Amino acid sequence: MSIVKNGLNLESWLSIASLGLAIMFVLLVISFYNFLIGNEGKGPDRVVDVRGVVVKSLSISGAPSIILAGISFGLSKNYGNRLSGILLSITGIILIIGMVVSLSLSSNIISDFFHPILVIVPYTFILGGIAILIIGFIVYLKSTKGIKKTGRFD
């Protein structure tokens, strides 16, 4: 309840949303890769549009997570925000770890269901996770430099 009373600023809420979407994206990708591996490594027993599912996962949670992280950085890049910096760094770490796990799972997918997008997406989001981790550190370090601005509009 103290979070609501203290009134987090917009950058913090955007960082929280970015973290939630990154977690959702990682869980969607890992669960889909596990579905493609199937029971006993034989793959699913139905036809699956691999590209369609991956594109839906990207558009539902992957891309919005990176976009919200960029907006949060854009709003707080001049004065910094500790909470936003920490949350953005955690978001980057989660994306990197989740995509490394999905890359390790992609080698177990049988050739009938394998598509190159299953390898391209994790590498792309590893780079995105590294970028989010870096901007999270930048935002955090700017908040600790001694610039005592209280916010965007003060």
Backbone as CSV, one residue per row, in Angstrom:
resi,resn,N_x,N_y,N_z,CA_x,CA_y,CA_z,C_x,C_y,C_z
1,MET,0.810,-1.186,0.000,0.000,0.000,0.000,0.861,1.260,0.000
2,SER,2.085,1.148,0.511,2.943,2.326,0.569,3.403,2.765,-0.819
3,ILE,3.432,1.838,-1.761,3.820,2.203,-3.120,2.796,3.160,-3.712
4,VAL,1.534,2.867,-3.499,0.479,3.719,-4.032,0.480,5.065,-3.309
5,LYS,0.698,5.062,-1.999,0.708,6.313,-1.242,1.888,7.195,-1.629
6,ASN,3.048,6.587,-1.867,4.222,7.369,-2.228,4.130,7.912,-3.643
7,GLY,3.329,7.310,-4.470,3.136,7.805,-5.829,4.363,7.625,-6.702
8,LEU,4.512,6.444,-7.234,5.609,6.211,-8.161,5.423,7.068,-9.406
9,ASN,6.521,7.479,-9.973,6.424,8.277,-11.189,6.248,7.368,-12.407
10,LEU,6.001,7.991,-13.535,5.681,7.260,-14.758,6.791,6.307,-15.177
11,GLU,8.049,6.740,-15.034,9.169,5.878,-15.443,9.184,4.576,-14.654
12,SER,8.871,4.655,-13.369,8.865,3.454,-12.535,7.756,2.506,-12.955
13,TRP,6.582,3.045,-13.238,5.480,2.189,-13.676,5.782,1.551,-15.034
14,LEU,6.398,2.292,-15.921,6.774,1.723,-17.220,7.826,0.633,-17.053
15,SER,8.742,0.813,-16.118,9.755,-0.214,-15.862,9.120,-1.468,-15.274
16,ILE,8.137,-1.293,-14.400,7.419,-2.446,-13.838,6.669,-3.187,-14.943
17,ALA,6.012,-2.443,-15.833,5.295,-3.073,-16.952,6.262,-3.795,-17.887
18,SER,7.416,-3.199,-18.131,8.418,-3.830,-18.985,8.918,-5.131,-18.364
19,LEU,9.136,-5.119,-17.063,9.570,-6.334,-16.364,8.509,-7.428,-16.464
20,GLY,7.258,-7.064,-16.238,6.182,-8.054,-16.334,6.049,-8.641,-17.724
21,LEU,6.148,-7.793,-18.733,6.052,-8.287,-20.108,7.252,-9.152,-20.491
22,ALA,8.433,-8.816,-19.972,9.615,-9.636,-20.253,9.467,-11.020,-19.630
23,ILE,8.964,-11.071,-18.411,8.729,-12.363,-17.759,7.706,-13.172,-18.557
24,MET,6.634,-12.510,-18.975,5.610,-13.197,-19.760,6.179,-13.715,-21.078
25,PHE,7.000,-12.917,-21.751,7.591,-13.326,-23.026,8.502,-14.537,-22.844
26,VAL,9.358,-14.495,-21.835,10.273,-15.609,-21.599,9.486,-16.883,-21.302
27,LEU,8.456,-16.782,-20.476,7.656,-17.965,-20.161,6.894,-18.479,-21.376
28,LEU,6.387,-17.586,-22.207,5.705,-18.010,-23.438,6.650,-18.743,-24.383
29,VAL,7.835,-18.197,-24.574,8.785,-18.806,-25.501,9.251,-20.162,-24.983
30,ILE,9.600,-20.233,-23.714,10.084,-21.510,-23.160,8.983,-22.559,-23.184
31,SER,7.749,-22.176,-22.856,6.665,-23.163,-22.878,6.355,-23.613,-24.309
32,PHE,6.464,-22.708,-25.278,6.230,-23.103,-26.666,7.327,-24.038,-27.158
33,TYR,8.565,-23.760,-26.794,9.653,-24.655,-27.180,9.468,-26.031,-26.538
34,ASN,9.032,-26.067,-25.289,8.751,-27.354,-24.640,7.606,-28.081,-25.333
35,PHE,6.607,-27.339,-25.791,5.508,-27.939,-26.541,6.020,-28.548,-27.848
36,LEU,6.931,-27.830,-28.526,7.474,-28.346,-29.781,8.351,-29.573,-29.562
37,ILE,9.003,-29.658,-28.425,9.797,-30.853,-28.115,8.860,-32.026,-27.871
38,GLY,7.769,-31.804,-27.159,6.749,-32.822,-26.935,7.180,-33.883,-25.941
39,ASN,6.284,-34.836,-25.757,6.572,-35.953,-24.858,7.600,-36.875,-25.487
40,GLU,8.585,-37.230,-24.722,9.636,-38.153,-25.155,10.397,-37.645,-26.373
41,GLY,10.377,-36.353,-26.628,11.147,-35.763,-27.710,10.615,-36.020,-29.097
42,LYS,9.352,-36.408,-29.227,8.784,-36.737,-30.532,8.031,-35.580,-31.173
43,GLY,7.886,-34.494,-30.475,7.166,-33.354,-31.016,5.678,-33.475,-30.764
44,PRO,4.930,-32.423,-31.065,3.482,-32.470,-30.854,2.802,-33.374,-31.874
45,ASP,1.616,-33.840,-31.517,0.888,-34.738,-32.407,-0.134,-33.996,-33.260
46,ARG,0.060,-32.716,-33.460,-0.822,-31.901,-34.302,0.002,-30.915,-35.118
47,VAL,-0.613,-30.367,-36.132,0.064,-29.402,-36.988,0.153,-28.064,-36.252
48,VAL,1.329,-27.456,-36.304,1.557,-26.195,-35.600,2.159,-25.197,-36.578
49,ASP,1.615,-23.978,-36.588,2.190,-22.892,-37.376,3.228,-22.202,-36.482
50,VAL,4.468,-22.615,-36.624,5.535,-22.151,-35.735,5.737,-20.647,-35.873
51,ARG,5.820,-20.170,-37.090,6.044,-18.730,-37.297,4.910,-17.904,-36.713
52,GLY,3.687,-18.353,-36.899,2.527,-17.620,-36.389,2.544,-17.491,-34.873
53,VAL,2.865,-18.579,-34.197,2.893,-18.545,-32.731,4.029,-17.662,-32.231
54,VAL,5.178,-17.738,-32.872,6.315,-16.918,-32.443,6.025,-15.437,-32.685
55,VAL,5.426,-15.117,-33.823,5.092,-13.720,-34.110,4.050,-13.205,-33.117
56,LYS,3.087,-14.026,-32.751,2.101,-13.614,-31.745,2.761,-13.363,-30.399
57,SER,3.670,-14.228,-30.013,4.374,-14.030,-28.743,5.196,-12.746,-28.768
58,LEU,5.837,-12.497,-29.900,6.621,-11.263,-30.040,5.738,-10.032,-29.926
59,SER,4.616,-10.052,-30.617,3.774,-8.857,-30.642,2.986,-8.666,-29.354
60,ILE,2.721,-9.734,-28.616,1.974,-9.610,-27.370,2.864,-9.121,-26.235
61,SER,4.087,-9.651,-26.143,4.876,-9.326,-24.958,6.331,-8.970,-25.227
62,GLY,6.949,-9.524,-26.229,8.379,-9.283,-26.440,8.688,-7.868,-26.885
63,ALA,8.095,-7.445,-27.969,8.342,-6.091,-28.470,7.824,-5.005,-27.525
64,PRO,6.609,-5.149,-26.945,6.174,-4.122,-25.993,7.092,-3.977,-24.782
65,SER,7.696,-5.066,-24.352,8.624,-4.988,-23.227,9.823,-4.108,-23.557
66,ILE,10.392,-4.305,-24.733,11.547,-3.497,-25.140,11.131,-2.044,-25.394
67,ILE,9.962,-1.848,-25.972,9.484,-0.486,-26.229,9.259,0.262,-24.919
68,LEU,8.623,-0.384,-23.951,8.387,0.276,-22.662,9.691,0.569,-21.932
69,ALA,10.664,-0.318,-22.064,11.973,-0.048,-21.457,12.610,1.177,-22.104
70,GLY,12.483,1.300,-23.414,13.034,2.465,-24.107,12.333,3.750,-23.723
71,ILE,11.015,3.698,-23.561,10.281,4.893,-23.147,10.669,5.289,-21.727
72,SER,10.796,4.302,-20.849,11.215,4.596,-19.471,12.599,5.230,-19.442
73,PHE,13.495,4.717,-20.273,14.827,5.318,-20.368,14.748,6.741,-20.900
74,GLY,13.950,6.943,-21.911,13.817,8.270,-22.496,13.279,9.292,-21.510
75,LEU,12.384,8.862,-20.627,11.808,9.789,-19.656,12.765,10.124,-18.517
76,SER,13.653,9.188,-18.183,14.488,9.407,-17.000,15.972,9.523,-17.305
77,LYS,16.338,9.650,-18.569,17.761,9.650,-18.914,18.497,10.891,-18.428
78,ASN,17.812,12.000,-18.247,18.497,13.227,-17.856,18.795,13.309,-16.362
79,TYR,17.933,12.741,-15.541,18.132,12.865,-14.096,18.256,11.531,-13.386
80,GLY,17.918,10.430,-14.040,18.055,9.114,-13.438,16.925,8.784,-12.491
81,ASN,16.799,7.514,-12.197,15.781,7.029,-11.283,16.261,5.672,-10.788
82,ARG,16.521,5.569,-9.500,17.079,4.310,-8.979,16.184,3.121,-9.227
83,LEU,14.897,3.255,-8.877,13.981,2.129,-9.034,13.877,1.707,-10.496
84,SER,13.743,2.668,-11.390,13.663,2.340,-12.817,14.941,1.668,-13.298
85,GLY,16.082,2.156,-12.851,17.351,1.552,-13.241,17.472,0.113,-12.790
86,ILE,17.074,-0.143,-11.551,17.133,-1.513,-11.025,16.169,-2.414,-11.785
87,LEU,14.944,-1.935,-11.994,13.947,-2.747,-12.700,14.344,-3.013,-14.151
88,LEU,14.897,-2.014,-14.810,15.345,-2.227,-16.187,16.502,-3.213,-16.242
89,SER,17.411,-3.141,-15.287,18.526,-4.092,-15.254,18.018,-5.512,-15.034
90,ILE,17.055,-5.668,-14.137,16.470,-6.998,-13.895,15.756,-7.492,-15.151
91,THR,15.077,-6.599,-15.842,14.406,-6.969,-17.093,15.413,-7.490,-18.114
92,GLY,16.537,-6.792,-18.259,17.572,-7.239,-19.188,18.139,-8.591,-18.808
93,ILE,18.383,-8.792,-17.520,18.926,-10.072,-17.058,17.938,-11.200,-17.325
94,ILE,16.655,-10.964,-17.064,15.642,-11.994,-17.306,15.557,-12.341,-18.788
95,LEU,15.599,-11.322,-19.650,15.565,-11.606,-21.092,16.783,-12.406,-21.536
96,ILE,17.951,-12.045,-21.045,19.170,-12.759,-21.447,19.115,-14.206,-20.985
97,ILE,18.806,-14.428,-19.718,18.773,-15.801,-19.187,17.684,-16.625,-19.874
98,GLY,16.506,-16.036,-20.052,15.414,-16.764,-20.692,15.713,-17.152,-22.125
99,MET,16.365,-16.265,-22.854,16.677,-16.577,-24.242,17.815,-17.585,-24.355
100,VAL,18.747,-17.585,-23.412,19.792,-18.609,-23.409,19.169,-19.979,-23.141
101,VAL,18.210,-20.036,-22.226,17.510,-21.298,-21.955,16.740,-21.750,-23.190
102,SER,16.073,-20.813,-23.867,15.315,-21.209,-25.057,16.235,-21.658,-26.190
103,LEU,17.425,-21.069,-26.284,18.392,-21.551,-27.282,18.826,-22.976,-26.986
104,SER,19.012,-23.287,-25.711,19.406,-24.660,-25.371,18.266,-25.634,-25.643
105,LEU,17.025,-25.167,-25.506,15.887,-26.039,-25.806,15.692,-26.227,-27.310
106,SER,16.077,-25.233,-28.097,15.819,-25.312,-29.541,16.591,-26.448,-30.207
107,SER,17.674,-26.878,-29.621,18.421,-27.989,-30.215,17.684,-29.322,-30.056
108,ASN,16.697,-29.375,-29.168,15.938,-30.612,-28.955,14.674,-30.704,-29.806
109,ILE,14.362,-29.669,-30.553,13.158,-29.673,-31.381,13.431,-30.495,-32.639
110,ILE,12.506,-31.394,-32.974,12.723,-32.256,-34.138,12.610,-31.436,-35.421
111,SER,13.189,-31.948,-36.482,13.313,-31.186,-37.726,11.965,-30.892,-38.383
112,ASP,10.935,-31.700,-38.110,9.621,-31.443,-38.705,9.027,-30.119,-38.225
113,PHE,9.354,-29.728,-37.011,8.787,-28.516,-36.431,9.812,-27.394,-36.285
114,PHE,11.020,-27.645,-36.699,12.053,-26.616,-36.551,11.921,-25.585,-37.663
115,HIS,12.069,-24.333,-37.286,12.043,-23.221,-38.237,13.148,-22.258,-37.816
116,PRO,13.813,-21.614,-38.756,14.918,-20.710,-38.391,14.532,-19.592,-37.430
117,ILE,13.263,-19.213,-37.408,12.840,-18.154,-36.499,13.010,-18.570,-35.034
118,LEU,13.043,-19.871,-34.789,13.224,-20.370,-33.415,14.634,-20.103,-32.887
119,VAL,15.572,-19.818,-33.766,16.930,-19.468,-33.351,17.154,-17.960,-33.471
120,ILE,16.524,-17.336,-34.451,16.703,-15.899,-34.667,16.141,-15.087,-33.503
121,VAL,14.959,-15.453,-33.031,14.305,-14.695,-31.951,15.147,-14.676,-30.674
122,PRO,15.658,-15.815,-30.188,16.469,-15.734,-28.974,17.723,-14.873,-29.124
123,TYR,18.411,-14.985,-30.249,19.603,-14.150,-30.429,19.242,-12.665,-30.465
124,THR,18.142,-12.347,-31.108,17.699,-10.955,-31.164,17.373,-10.420,-29.775
125,PHE,16.687,-11.223,-28.974,16.295,-10.757,-27.644,17.431,-10.850,-26.636
126,ILE,18.462,-11.626,-26.921,19.670,-11.554,-26.092,20.311,-10.185,-26.292
127,LEU,20.389,-9.734,-27.539,20.921,-8.389,-27.800,20.038,-7.317,-27.167
128,GLY,18.722,-7.490,-27.268,17.805,-6.550,-26.623,17.958,-6.547,-25.117
129,GLY,18.160,-7.725,-24.529,18.368,-7.815,-23.086,19.653,-7.129,-22.651
130,ILE,20.699,-7.269,-23.461,21.958,-6.586,-23.146,21.756,-5.074,-23.211
131,ALA,21.029,-4.611,-24.227,20.769,-3.171,-24.349,19.947,-2.658,-23.166
132,ILE,18.937,-3.406,-22.748,18.118,-2.987,-21.606,18.938,-2.995,-20.326
133,LEU,19.813,-3.987,-20.174,20.690,-4.036,-19.001,21.596,-2.806,-18.963
134,ILE,22.137,-2.427,-20.097,23.021,-1.252,-20.158,22.252,0.030,-19.839
135,ILE,21.071,0.199,-20.429,20.328,1.428,-20.135,19.837,1.445,-18.694
136,GLY,19.576,0.275,-18.129,19.229,0.221,-16.706,20.380,0.693,-15.836
137,PHE,21.599,0.260,-16.169,22.775,0.733,-15.423,22.972,2.234,-15.593
138,ILE,22.756,2.731,-16.802,22.908,4.174,-17.047,21.913,4.969,-16.207
139,VAL,20.663,4.542,-16.204,19.640,5.252,-15.431,19.962,5.188,-13.938
140,TYR,20.400,4.027,-13.475,20.739,3.898,-12.057,21.938,4.772,-11.693
141,LEU,22.974,4.752,-12.516,24.175,5.540,-12.211,23.897,7.039,-12.267
142,LYS,23.020,7.472,-13.160,22.685,8.901,-13.210,21.965,9.338,-11.945
143,SER,21.225,8.423,-11.316,20.489,8.790,-10.113,21.409,8.904,-8.909
144,THR,22.590,8.310,-8.971,23.499,8.337,-7.828,24.607,9.368,-7.971
145,LYS,24.582,10.196,-9.001,25.674,11.142,-9.253,25.596,12.423,-8.458
146,GLY,24.552,12.650,-7.737,24.471,13.864,-6.961,23.623,14.944,-7.600
147,ILE,23.029,14.670,-8.723,22.103,15.617,-9.318,20.792,15.448,-8.555
148,LYS,20.382,16.447,-7.843,19.239,16.308,-6.946,17.979,16.899,-7.538
149,LYS,17.668,16.516,-8.739,16.382,16.906,-9.320,15.348,15.909,-8.831
150,THR,14.172,16.378,-8.555,13.152,15.491,-8.021,12.306,14.846,-9.099
151,GLY,12.311,15.365,-10.287,11.519,14.752,-11.335,11.569,15.540,-12.614
152,ARG,10.771,15.123,-13.568,10.749,15.757,-14.887,10.222,17.176,-14.838
153,PHE,9.209,17.415,-14.029,8.479,18.682,-14.106,8.839,19.664,-12.997
154,ASP,9.895,19.383,-12.251,10.269,20.287,-11.154,11.325,21.261,-11.559
